[in-house]
Each structure stands twice: as C-alpha cells, then as structure tokens.
Amino acid sequence: MLRRAATPLRGLAALSLLTATVVGPLALAAQAADPPYGTASNNTPAPCPAGTADCPTQDLFFSAPGNLASLADGTVIRSRTATIQVASPTIGAAYTIVYRSEDSFGAPVVDSATVLLPATPSTTGAHLVSWQFPEDSVGAQCRPSYDLAHTGTNGNVDAEQGTIDALLGQGITVVAPDFEGPAEDYEIGPQSGHAVLDGIRAAEGFTPAGLTASTPVELNGYSGGSYATGWGAELAHGYAPALNIVGASMGGTPADQRVVGHYLDGTAFVGLALLTTIALDRAYPALHVQDYLNDTGKQFATDNQASCVGSAATAYAFQRFDAYTKAPGFIDSPAISSTLAHDSLGQSPPAFPVFNYHVYNDEIVPYVQDQVLVKTYCTAGTPVQHVVIAGDHISGEAIATPAVVSCIQARLNAVPFVSDCAAILATPLLPQVPPITNPGSSSPAANLPEAPAAALLGVVGLAAGALVLRRRGTALR
C-alpha cells in the first residue's frame, strides 16, 4: 500500500546542498534552444571487448542500407526472430528489428529494438509499452537486444526483465529500443529521444505486431532509461505528433546533466559520469573532449571504449574529474556546460500525463534536480503525479514497480489521471542529501561507515523491504 507522504528525513537539512546549484543549471537547460557545438556526430559503430561472440558491430544485420537517407523515420529495414535467453511463458514471439532514425543532429542512423509479443493478446485491444532499459554503456555488447540474447552483459537489463514479463502477461506488447544508437551515445538526449519515438513507429509498422498508428502507447524507464523516456516524451509533440502516446512513467531521472555530474564527482559511482566523456566525444566531436583530458584521462578513454555500467560504475570509485583533465572545472567549462545544458530535460514539457518517482536520498541521481523538473512540467501544464521513495537508487525501482505497473495499466486503459501539480507547486524544494564521498582517504572502504545508511544499501545492493513508497496527496491503491 502506498501511504500519504510526509516530508522525509527533515533532520538531514544540515547536510543540504545549496538549492541554487540545482535550480540554476536546469533553468539554463530550459533556455538552451541553440544546437550544441558542431554540426555532426561520429556514428561509427561502438566496439565490443575482444572475443565477444556475435558482437553487433560485426553483424551485417545492424548495418546501414545504401538508401538509408531516403527512408522515412521509423521505417523497418530488417527483422529477424530474437533469441531471449531467459525464457518466459508470457512471450508469444520475439523479434529484433532494425529501423531508420536520426542522431542528435538529425542525420540518418540505423537504430535497433526488440519487439516482444504477448503469448495471450489482450481482449481489450492492442496496447504498446516502449520500455527503455538503463542501457548506460559505451560498448555495443551492452545493448538491451544483445543482453536479452546473452544474459549477463548488462545487469540493468537482466534486472528489469521480470517486470516486462508481467506486462506481457497482461497482453501488452513491448518494444525495447537500443536507444543509444550505433555509436552507443550514453546520456545523449536527442539521439535517445529520436530512437525511442522511431522505435514506436517501427513497432507499429511491423506487421507481426498487429499494431496501428492509433495504438495507445505508454513510455517507461528508470534511471538511464528514464532519461531516454524523458527525451522521447519531450520530443514527441514536435518530432512524432501522430503517435498516440497516453503517458510516461519516469523514475530516478537524471534530468540535469551538469548537476548529476557534480553530484557523482568524487563518489563511489563517479565512473558513471566519467563514461559520459566518451559519449560526448562521439556525439559531439567538435567539442574536442580529448583536448580537455590529461594523460590519465586519455588512458581512461582508451581503456573504456567498450565499457558497460557494471564494469565502470565503481571501478573508479572516489576519483575526481580533475584527476583526468588538464585543468580543473571540466563540467563548468563553457563548451561542456552548454552542451550538458542542451542535453538536459525540462526544455519542452510533455503534453500527456507523467508519473514521476524518485528516491529522496538517492546516492546516484540527486533528488532535488528531479523535483525541479517536476515543477517545470507542472508550471507548463503537464499533468504530473510525483512519488517520493525512502530507499536507495537500486532498491527504489523495485519498491516502485507495483505502482509503475498500475500506472501503465491505467494509462493504456484510459483511466482518468489525477494530477498532483497543485501540491507539487506549493511544496518548497527539499534539502538534498550529499552523495557518498571519500575525502582524504585512499581506501574506498575508509569512509563508507560514515555515509548515509540508505546510500550504503545502494553500494552493497541490499534489499530494502521495510522502506515505504509515498506520494503527496491521497493514497494510491
């Protein structure tokens, strides 16, 4: 049961960050109408580690056809039956599709997705969920379509398969895009949003799926998947207005890229942020990211050209960006800061309802920047339900899963949406819990006992069954 919310953890106010450091960058993102530096992305397909079996980069199935530029966005180029290593009786059929989309500059690229058909179709009509896995990678073996066939290459994908099986069991069709594109552009907004929306178009045009342009569609994602979901939601009314998107569920959303980068700097999970330097270099080569890096930074880039979240998340624990760059302040340098603002959410609020949830003391994605995003959406007229979770980043998704599934069902079945925006806009920003840092110690373990207890749960991946999911306003049932 979800209970009436109280303001959580008020005693942590003394640990708060200055609110202005969170509000400022997201406000900047809302004004970032100009394109980022440069005019083109480097869409060279991302590599896999040496010896990877069936690496997508080496598979001609994922290659671009000669007529790619003349195809319409969302056109299915190729399809084949997909192998799902973890079998489920709820899957009636599975396909991998390759389709035409656009990169961050609008140039044509080949993207891919997995289409999962339910074993027993719904009796109330066709429904589609676009499920954005937290891809969080710069290596091609980390793609959701690859992990589904080779379990263990991306733990984020493995962790979410059970929820997808539940949706399929309700007769809902699922499309899961490899939204980072051929170059694995990790946390690059426009590329992600285009891939999400064109993946929906492709699924609707894929004859075995039995969908149409009027099929109700729900977007869903957590953490890195929420970022792609948000970009798909914000681009929808301009890029794909004909799609019948009825709502979006977003959890643990890294809305403001600059704030998230600062938050992770020097923490147990700084590797997640360091990986984005590789993606920035691919998506926006005119930034010349390599010119910012010292020898240590260049070695990091060399060593991690095919890294997944699992290998990089904690491998560089408690390091600082400044240890990898020629000069301090990489995140705040004008060109990088401007591009991060361009890639942040909050610039074009969706026209459909949004269910947003976030762990208050999230040790990976700071809560307050998400609260700012929610207020931005509400101010623009987007209906929002906002849920605050007491937990940690890893357990937060599991705690919220029943509410997310309920929300998806409600949106697809046209249940009236009750917005929390009146309460959201009247609630001041909550104080932000600092992330896990390790000042003045060469041992990652030395500082962990002094970190917030809920953050420690995230580090060791413990279950948090006693934690309560809450929302403002009346109780959800």
C-alpha positions in Angstrom: 0.0 0.0 0.0 1.2 3.5 -0.8 0.7 5.9 2.1 0.2 9.6 2.5 3.5 11.3 2.3 5.2 13.4 4.9 8.3 15.4 4.2 11.0 12.7 4.6 14.2 12.9 6.6 13.9 16.5 7.7 16.8 16.1 10.1 19.1 15.9 7.1 18.6 19.6 6.4 22.1 20.4 7.8 23.6 18.2 5.0 21.8 20.0 2.2 23.4 21.4 -0.9 22.5 25.0 -1.9 19.3 24.9 -3.8 20.7 27.4 -6.3 23.2 25.0 -7.5 20.4 22.7 -8.6 17.9 25.3 -9.9 20.4 27.2 -12.0 21.5 24.5 -14.4 18.0 23.2 -15.1 16.8 26.8 -15.7 19.8 27.1 -18.2 18.7 23.9 -19.9 15.2 25.3 -20.4 16.8 28.1 -22.4 19.2 26.0 -24.4 17.5 26.4 -27.8 20.7 26.6 -29.8 22.2 23.3 -31.1 25.4 22.1 -29.3 28.8 22.7 -30.7 29.5 21.3 -34.1 27.3 20.1 -37.0 27.6 16.3 -37.0 28.1 13.2 -34.7 30.6 10.5 -35.2 28.3 7.5 -35.7 31.0 4.9 -36.1 29.5 1.7 -34.5 30.8 1.2 -31.0 33.1 -1.7 -30.3 32.7 -4.8 -28.1 35.5 -6.2 -26.0 37.8 -8.5 -27.8 36.4 -12.0 -28.2 32.8 -11.0 -27.8 30.6 -13.6 -29.5 28.1 -12.2 -32.1 29.2 -8.6 -31.5 26.5 -6.3 -33.1 29.3 -4.2 -34.6 30.4 -7.2 -36.7 26.9 -8.3 -37.6 25.7 -7.1 -41.0 22.1 -7.3 -39.8 22.7 -4.0 -38.0 24.5 -2.2 -40.9 23.0 0.8 -42.8 21.5 0.2 -46.2 22.6 2.3 -49.1 19.2 4.1 -49.3 19.0 5.0 -45.6 18.8 8.7 -46.3 15.7 8.3 -48.5 13.7 6.3 -45.9 11.2 7.7 -43.6 11.9 7.8 -39.9 10.7 4.6 -38.2 10.9 2.5 -41.4 11.7 -1.1 -40.6 14.8 -2.0 -42.6 15.3 -5.6 -41.4 13.8 -8.0 -38.9 14.6 -11.5 -37.5 13.4 -13.7 -34.7 15.1 -12.8 -31.5 16.6 -15.3 -29.1 15.6 -14.5 -25.5 18.0 -16.4 -23.2 15.8 -16.2 -20.1 12.6 -17.9 -21.4 9.2 -16.8 -20.2 5.8 -18.3 -20.9 4.4 -14.8 -21.3 6.4 -14.2 -24.5 4.5 -15.3 -27.6 7.1 -14.2 -30.1 10.2 -12.0 -30.1 11.9 -10.1 -32.9 14.8 -7.9 -33.4 14.1 -5.0 -35.8 16.4 -2.5 -37.4 14.9 0.8 -38.3 15.7 4.3 -39.6 16.1 7.1 -37.1 18.1 10.3 -36.6 21.1 11.2 -34.5 21.4 14.3 -32.3 21.9 16.5 -35.4 19.1 15.0 -37.5 21.4 12.8 -39.7 20.0 9.4 -40.6 21.2 6.5 -38.5 20.3 2.8 -38.1 18.8 2.0 -34.7 17.5 -1.3 -33.4 14.9 -2.6 -30.9 13.4 -5.8 -29.5 9.7 -6.3 -30.1 8.1 -8.8 -27.6 4.6 -10.1 -28.4 2.4 -11.5 -25.6 1.5 -15.2 -25.6 -2.1 -14.2 -24.9 -3.1 -10.9 -26.5 -5.3 -8.6 -24.6 -9.1 -8.8 -25.1 -9.5 -5.1 -24.7 -7.4 -4.2 -27.8 -3.8 -3.7 -28.7 -1.6 -1.8 -26.3 2.1 -0.9 -26.6 4.7 -0.1 -23.9 8.0 1.5 -25.1 10.4 0.2 -22.4 13.7 2.0 -22.1 16.2 -0.2 -20.3 19.0 1.7 -18.4 21.5 1.0 -21.2 24.2 3.1 -19.5 27.1 2.0 -21.7 29.5 2.8 -24.5 30.0 -0.8 -25.6 27.9 -2.5 -28.2 27.6 -5.7 -26.2 25.6 -3.7 -23.6 22.7 -3.1 -25.8 19.4 -4.4 -24.5 18.8 -6.5 -27.6 22.2 -8.1 -27.1 21.8 -8.8 -23.4 18.4 -10.3 -23.9 20.1 -12.9 -26.1 23.3 -13.1 -24.0 22.2 -12.6 -20.3 24.9 -11.1 -18.1 26.4 -8.4 -20.4 24.2 -5.7 -18.9 22.9 -6.3 -15.4 20.4 -3.4 -15.7 18.6 -5.3 -18.5 18.6 -8.5 -16.6 17.1 -6.8 -13.5 14.1 -5.4 -15.4 13.1 -8.5 -17.4 10.7 -9.7 -14.8 8.5 -6.5 -15.0 8.4 -6.8 -18.7 7.2 -10.4 -18.4 4.4 -9.1 -16.1 3.3 -6.6 -18.8 3.3 -9.3 -21.4 1.2 -11.5 -19.1 -1.4 -8.8 -19.3 -1.5 -8.9 -23.1 0.6 -5.8 -23.6 3.1 -5.6 -26.5 6.6 -4.3 -25.6 9.2 -2.5 -27.7 12.6 -2.1 -26.1 14.8 0.2 -28.2 18.6 0.2 -28.2 18.2 4.0 -27.9 21.9 5.0 -27.6 22.3 4.4 -31.3 25.1 2.7 -33.3 27.8 4.7 -31.5 26.4 4.0 -28.0 25.8 7.6 -27.2 25.4 7.3 -23.4 23.2 10.0 -21.8 23.0 12.0 -25.1 19.4 13.4 -25.2 18.4 14.0 -28.8 19.8 10.6 -30.1 17.9 8.8 -27.3 14.6 10.6 -27.9 14.7 10.0 -31.7 15.4 6.3 -31.2 12.6 5.9 -28.7 10.0 7.6 -30.9 11.1 5.9 -34.1 11.2 2.6 -32.3 7.5 3.1 -31.6 6.9 4.0 -35.2 8.8 0.9 -36.3 6.9 -1.4 -33.9 3.6 0.0 -35.2 4.7 -0.6 -38.8 5.9 -4.1 -38.1 3.2 -6.4 -39.4 3.7 -9.3 -36.9 3.0 -6.9 -34.0 -0.5 -6.2 -35.2 -0.4 -2.6 -34.2 -1.6 0.6 -35.8 -0.9 4.3 -35.6 -3.8 4.7 -33.2 -2.5 2.1 -30.7 -2.2 3.6 -27.2 1.4 3.8 -26.2 3.0 4.3 -22.7 6.7 5.2 -22.3 8.6 3.8 -19.3 12.1 3.9 -17.9 14.2 4.1 -14.8 17.5 5.9 -14.2 19.3 6.0 -17.6 16.1 4.5 -19.1 14.1 7.4 -17.6 16.4 9.9 -19.3 15.7 8.4 -22.7 12.0 8.2 -21.7 12.0 11.9 -20.8 13.6 12.8 -24.1 11.1 10.8 -26.0 8.3 12.4 -24.1 9.6 16.0 -24.6 10.3 15.5 -28.4 7.1 13.7 -29.1 4.8 16.6 -29.9 7.3 18.1 -32.4 9.1 15.0 -33.8 6.3 12.4 -33.8 2.9 14.1 -33.2 0.9 11.4 -34.8 1.8 8.8 -32.2 -0.9 8.1 -29.6 1.3 8.4 -26.5 -1.0 8.4 -23.5 1.6 8.8 -20.7 5.1 8.3 -19.4 6.5 6.7 -16.3 9.9 8.1 -15.2 11.9 7.1 -12.1 15.3 8.1 -10.8 15.5 10.6 -13.6 19.0 12.2 -14.3 17.3 15.4 -15.7 20.1 17.9 -15.3 23.3 16.5 -16.7 25.5 19.2 -15.1 24.1 18.7 -11.6 24.3 14.9 -11.9 28.0 15.2 -12.9 28.8 17.4 -10.0 26.9 15.1 -7.6 28.8 12.0 -8.7 32.2 13.6 -8.8 34.4 12.1 -6.1 31.8 9.4 -5.1 31.6 5.7 -5.3 29.9 5.9 -8.7 31.9 8.6 -10.4 32.7 6.1 -13.2 29.1 6.5 -14.5 29.8 10.2 -15.1 33.3 9.7 -16.4 31.9 7.4 -19.1 29.9 10.3 -20.5 33.1 11.9 -21.6 33.5 9.1 -24.2 29.9 9.5 -25.3 30.2 13.3 -25.6 33.3 12.8 -27.8 31.3 10.5 -30.1 28.1 12.6 -30.2 29.7 16.0 -30.4 33.2 15.5 -31.9 33.5 19.3 -32.4 33.8 19.7 -28.7 37.2 18.1 -28.9 36.8 16.4 -25.5 40.2 14.8 -25.9 41.8 18.2 -25.7 40.5 18.6 -22.1 42.0 15.3 -20.9 45.4 14.8 -19.4 47.3 11.5 -19.9 45.2 9.8 -17.2 42.0 10.9 -18.9 43.1 9.8 -22.3 44.1 6.4 -20.8 40.6 6.2 -19.2 39.0 6.8 -22.6 41.3 4.2 -24.3 40.5 1.6 -21.6 36.7 2.1 -21.6 35.7 2.3 -25.3 33.6 -0.8 -24.8 32.6 -0.5 -21.1 29.2 -1.3 -19.6 27.8 0.2 -16.4 28.7 -2.9 -14.4 32.4 -2.6 -15.2 32.8 1.1 -14.9 30.3 2.1 -12.1 32.6 1.5 -9.2 36.0 0.7 -10.8 37.0 4.4 -10.4 35.4 4.9 -7.0 36.1 8.2 -5.3 38.1 9.7 -8.1 37.7 13.3 -9.2 37.2 14.7 -12.7 40.1 17.0 -12.0 42.4 13.9 -11.9 41.6 13.2 -15.5 41.7 16.7 -17.0 44.4 19.2 -17.8 42.6 22.0 -15.9 40.0 21.9 -13.1 36.4 22.6 -13.8 35.7 20.4 -16.8 31.9 20.2 -16.1 31.7 24.0 -15.8 33.9 24.9 -18.8 31.8 27.0 -21.3 31.5 24.5 -24.2 30.9 21.4 -22.0 28.5 23.2 -19.7 26.5 24.5 -22.7 26.3 21.0 -24.2 25.2 19.4 -21.0 22.5 22.0 -20.7 21.4 21.2 -24.2 21.2 17.6 -23.3 19.2 18.1 -20.1 15.5 17.6 -19.7 12.9 20.3 -18.9 13.1 22.2 -22.3 9.8 21.0 -23.8 7.4 19.6 -21.2 5.2 16.8 -22.5 1.6 17.2 -23.5 0.5 14.0 -21.8 0.5 12.8 -18.1 3.7 11.9 -16.4 4.1 9.6 -13.4 7.4 10.6 -11.7 9.1 8.9 -8.8 12.4 9.3 -7.1 14.3 8.2 -4.0 14.8 11.2 -1.7 18.3 10.3 -0.6 19.4 8.7 -3.9 23.1 8.2 -3.9 23.5 8.2 -7.7 20.9 10.6 -9.1 20.2 13.6 -6.8 16.6 14.1 -5.9 16.3 17.9 -6.0 17.1 18.2 -9.7 14.2 15.8 -10.4 11.9 17.9 -8.1 12.9 20.9 -10.2 12.0 19.0 -13.4 8.6 18.1 -11.9 7.9 21.7 -11.0 8.9 22.8 -14.5 6.5 20.3 -16.0 3.7 21.4 -13.7 4.3 25.1 -14.5 4.0 24.3 -18.2 0.7 22.5 -17.7 1.9 18.9 -17.9 -0.3 16.7 -15.5 2.1 15.0 -13.0 1.9 12.5 -10.2 5.1 12.7 -8.1 6.1 10.0 -5.7 8.9 10.2 -3.1 10.6 7.0 -2.0 12.6 6.3 1.1 15.3 3.9 0.0 18.3 3.9 -2.3 18.8 4.0 -6.1 18.9 0.2 -6.5 16.0 -0.7 -4.3 13.9 2.3 -5.3 13.0 0.8 -8.7 11.9 -2.5 -7.1 9.8 -0.6 -4.4 8.1 1.4 -7.1 7.4 -1.4 -9.5 3.8 -2.2 -8.4 2.9 1.4 -8.7 4.5 1.7 -12.1 2.7 -1.4 -13.5 -0.6 0.0 -12.1 0.1 3.4 -13.7 0.9 1.7 -17.1 -2.4 -0.2 -16.9 -4.3 2.9 -16.0 -2.9 5.0 -18.9 -3.4 2.3 -21.5 -7.0 1.7 -20.4 -7.8 5.5 -20.3 -8.4 5.7 -16.5 -8.7 9.4 -15.6 -5.4 10.8 -14.4 -5.4 12.9 -11.2 -2.6 15.4 -11.2 -0.6 16.4 -8.1 0.6 19.6 -9.6 -1.3 21.9 -7.2 0.5 20.3 -4.2 3.8 20.0 -6.1 3.9 23.7 -7.0 3.1 24.6 -3.4 5.8 22.4 -1.9 9.3 24.0 -1.5 12.4 22.2 -2.7 13.5 19.6 -0.1 17.1 19.7 1.2 19.4 17.4 -0.8 21.4 14.6 0.9 25.0 14.6 -0.2 26.3 11.6 -2.1 28.9 9.2 -0.7 32.3 10.8 -0.8 35.7 9.8 0.5 37.7 13.0 1.2 41.3 12.5 2.2 41.4 8.7 2.0 43.0 6.3 -0.5 40.8 3.5 0.6 37.2 3.4 -0.7 36.1 1.5 2.4 37.5 4.0 4.8 34.7 6.5 4.6 31.7 4.2 3.9 30.6 3.7 7.5 30.0 7.5 7.8 27.9 7.7 4.7 24.0 7.8 5.0 22.7 4.3 5.7 20.3 4.3 2.8 23.1 5.2 0.4 25.1 2.2 1.8 22.2 0.0 0.8 22.8 1.2 -2.8 26.5 0.4 -2.6 26.1 -3.2 -1.5 22.8 -3.8 -3.3 20.8 -4.9 -0.2 17.1 -5.3 -0.4 15.0 -2.6 1.4 11.8 -4.3 2.0 10.8 -2.3 5.0 11.0 1.0 3.2 7.8 2.8 2.3 6.8 4.3 -1.0 5.0 7.6 -0.6 3.4 10.3 -2.6 1.9 13.7 -1.8 -1.8 13.9 -1.7 -4.3 11.0 -1.2 -3.1 7.4 -1.0 -2.7 5.4 -4.2 -4.3 2.0 -4.2 
